[in-house]
Amino acid sequence: MDHTHIVQAGDLDRYAPSRDSQAVVPELVYWLVRLSCPDVVCRIPYGESISQSGMDGSVETELGFDGFIPKGKSYWEIGTDRDPQRRQQRSLPNVPRNLMTKNAQNHLRNGPEYQGNLF
């Protein structure tokens, strides 16, 4: 019996456009982060708290989780939009400059054709 495919990518694809997903997806991300890094300080609001202004979350860990959760402090944007680039273009100008990497600042200055890690 295969127990490794409880939720598949297609399931998330079908669920993302629903109104419920806007509160549930941040909770899923919160628990994945919490359970992936034993030393994590994780602030990702979910449920009734999703309408807070600012970044969707912050995570701080010395260990990280290779390829998914960076070492150090990181800021998170979580969304269920069909067009993540459009969401990024809407959200990026609202991020305080002191939280941006040089790459994010270049992206904001040079537009969507700029490639690089934003935070």
C-alpha positions in Angstrom: 0.0 0.0 0.0 1.3 3.4 -1.0 1.1 6.0 1.9 3.4 8.6 0.5 0.8 10.3 -1.8 -1.9 11.4 0.6 -2.2 14.8 -1.1 -1.0 15.2 -4.7 -0.2 18.3 -6.7 -3.5 17.9 -8.7 -5.4 18.0 -5.4 -3.8 21.3 -4.4 -4.4 22.6 -7.9 -8.1 21.9 -7.7 -8.4 23.2 -4.1 -6.4 26.5 -4.5 -9.2 28.5 -6.2 -11.7 27.8 -3.5 -12.4 30.5 -0.8 -11.5 27.9 2.0 -8.0 27.5 0.6 -7.1 31.1 1.5 -7.1 30.2 5.2 -6.1 26.6 4.9 -3.0 26.9 2.7 -1.2 29.2 5.2 -1.9 26.7 7.9 -0.5 23.9 5.8 2.7 25.9 5.1 2.9 26.8 8.9 2.8 23.1 9.9 5.2 22.0 7.1 7.7 24.6 8.3 7.3 23.8 12.0 7.7 20.1 11.5 10.7 20.4 9.1 13.0 22.5 11.3 13.4 21.6 15.0 14.8 25.0 15.9 12.4 27.2 14.0 10.7 30.4 15.2 7.7 30.5 12.8 5.1 33.3 12.5 2.7 32.4 9.7 -0.8 33.5 10.6 -3.7 31.3 9.3 -7.4 30.9 9.8 -9.1 34.1 10.9 -5.7 35.9 11.1 -5.0 35.9 7.3 -6.3 39.4 6.7 -3.4 41.1 8.6 -1.4 43.6 6.7 2.2 43.1 5.8 4.2 40.0 4.9 2.3 36.7 5.3 4.9 35.3 7.6 8.4 35.2 9.0 10.6 32.2 9.7 13.9 32.0 11.5 16.1 28.9 11.8 19.8 28.1 12.1 19.3 24.7 10.4 17.0 25.4 7.5 15.6 22.6 5.3 17.6 22.3 2.2 15.9 23.7 -0.8 12.7 24.7 1.0 13.4 26.7 4.1 16.5 29.0 4.1 18.9 29.3 7.0 18.6 32.5 8.9 15.6 34.8 8.8 13.2 34.8 5.9 9.9 36.5 5.0 7.1 34.7 3.3 4.3 35.6 0.9 1.7 32.9 0.6 -1.1 33.0 -2.0 -3.5 30.8 -3.9 -3.6 33.1 -7.0 -3.5 31.4 -10.4 -1.0 34.1 -11.5 1.8 34.3 -8.9 3.8 36.8 -10.9 0.9 39.2 -10.9 0.6 38.8 -7.1 4.3 39.4 -6.8 4.1 42.6 -8.8 1.2 43.7 -6.5 3.0 42.8 -3.3 6.6 43.6 -3.9 6.2 47.4 -3.8 4.6 47.1 -0.3 7.6 45.3 1.2 9.8 47.5 3.3 13.2 48.1 1.6 15.2 46.9 4.6 13.6 43.5 4.2 14.6 43.2 0.6 17.7 41.6 -0.8 19.6 43.5 -3.5 18.0 41.1 -6.0 14.5 42.1 -4.9 15.4 45.8 -5.1 16.7 45.2 -8.7 13.6 43.4 -9.6 11.4 46.3 -8.3 13.6 48.7 -10.3 14.0 46.7 -13.5 10.6 45.0 -13.7 9.5 41.4 -14.2 12.2 40.4 -16.6 14.7 40.5 -13.7 15.6 37.0 -12.5 16.9 36.2 -9.0 15.9 35.3 -5.5 13.8 38.1 -4.1 14.2 37.7 -0.4 
